[in-house]
Amino acid sequence: MDLEIKSPSPDDHAAYMQIAISLAKKSPPKPTNFCVGAVLVDADTNIILSTGYTLELPGNTHAEECCLKKFAAERGVTDDAVGTQLPSNTILYTTVEPCFLRLSGNTPCVDRIINTRGKVGQGIRRVYSGVREPENFVGVNAGRAKLEENGIECLVVPGFESTILSIATAGHGGGGRTSA
């Protein structure tokens, strides 16, 4: 179901990042995951198409993965066909930049985003992140470069770094929030 938000404009990136942060807070803290929130938006209509957070769905699921899987399920398409259903000006907001490597062997979020591109004019066109991925699990994240090589613009929404990192690293010990 599409969710409408009361935003001053489609370019109110801070408002969308606040929504992603509220979703990240729902993620169950674990030492092996970042708590991340994601929001999929039709930038032309200012309508939220889908949301997700880390471990929202069964399995070792990431926020962007949950967001895209929920959108696909709602439209009755496979995960591989999700891009065929996305508006031409789709934006993804995520508290932490999408992963480019999954130690679990699952499809990285960067590849899921690129796979939405399909035909020209389809898929996710821009990704707004609150912070770069910390190097805790896979080292330097080369995902931003891979997204940009595939025609997906990557931008950072500044001003939320300490809040996002506190939430993202909950469960890692020695920092982060103490409750969901």
N, C-alpha and C positions, 0 to 999 in steps of 0.2 A: 504494500500500500504506500503510495506517495505521501510524504509528510511535507506540509507547507510550514515555512518558518517566517517569522516576522523580522525581516532583515531590511535595513535601510536601503541596501542595494545589492545586486549580485556580486559586487566587488568587496563586500564586507568580509574579508578573509578572517579577521579576528573573531567574528561571530561564529563562523563555521568551525574555526579551530577550537573555540570554547565548547561547541557541541561534541567535537571529537575528544576533547579532554574529559568531558562528562562521561562519555562511553568508556574511555580507558580506565576510569575509576571502577567500572564494573568487572574488569578483568580479574580473575583470581590470581593473586600473587604466587609466583613460583620462581625458584632459583634458576630455572632453565628457559625462561621466557621473559620478554619485555611485555608490560601491560600497555597496550596500544589501542587507540580508538580510530575509526575511519568513517568518513562520510562521503557518499557518492552524490554529486549534485549536477542537475541540469542547469548550467549557467545561463541559458537563455530564458528560462522560466523562473529561476530562483527556487526550484523545488528539489527537496531531498529525495533521491530515488531509493537509497538504501543506506543502512548503517551497519557497523560491525565492531566487535572488540575481540581481543585475544581470548581464545578458548570459549567463545560464545557458542560455537557449534561443536559437536562431538569430534574427538581426535585432537591432534596437536595443531589446532587451527590458529592462524594469524588474523588480525583485524581486517586487513584488506581482503583476504581470502573469504572470511565470513560475509563481508559486505557484498562481494561479487556472487558468492554462492546463493545468498538470500535473494538477490536481484534475479538471478537465473531461475531459481525455483518459483518465484512469484510469476515469472513470465512463461514458465513451462518449457524452458530450454535447458540444454546441457551447459555445464560450465564452459566448455569450449566454444559455445555459440552465444555467450553472453554479450559480446560486442555487437552482434546483429540487432540487439534490442536497445542499445544505448543511444541516446540522442547525440547529434553531431557535435555538440559543445559540452561534453561531459568532463567534469573536474572531480578529482579525488583529493580529499583532505585527509591527512593521516598525521597523528601526533609524532611518530618517529618515521624517518624515511623508510620506504619499503625495502625488505631484505632482498639480497641477490643470491644468497646461498642458504639452503636449509640443511642443517646437520642431520635432520630426521630423514632426508631423502625426498621429502614432499616438494612440490613445485614451488619455487621461490615466488614471492609476491611481484617482483619486477617482471618475471616471465608471464605471470597471470595478467598484469596490466598491459604488457606488450601484446599479448594474445587477443586483447579486446579490439585491436586496431583493424583487423580484417581489411575490408575495402576502404578506399579513401573516403574520409568523412565520417567514419565510424570510430567508436571506442573512446577511450580516455585520452584527452588532449593535453591535460595539465595535471601535475601532482604538486600539491602544496603540503609541505611538511613543517612540523614545529621544531624538530631537531634532527641532526644527522644521527645515524645509528651508532650507538656506542660500540666500541670494539671488543666487548666482552666475549662474544661467542665465535665470530668468524673473521675478526680482524677488520681491515679497512673495507668498507662497503663500496663496491664498484658499480652498484645499481644505478646511481644517478647518471653516470656516464652511459650506461647501457640504455636507459630510458631515453636520454637525449639523442643517442645514435639512432633510435627508432622513432624520432620525431615527436617525442613527448617532452614538453617543457617541464622543468623542475624548478620550483621556487620555495623559499623558506618564508614562513610567517614569523617575524621576530617578536620577542617580548614574552614568550611563554616557556623559555628554555628550562629554568629552574623548576617550575611546576611540572612540566612534562617529564623531566628526568627523575624527579621524586616519585611520580606515579609509575613511570616505566620500570624503574628498578626495584619496586616493592617486591619483597620476597628474596632479594639478592643478599640480604644481610648488611647491616651497617648503614643504612640509608633508606630512602623511599618511605612511602606511607606505611602506617602500621595496621590499617584496616581498609577493607574495600569500601 
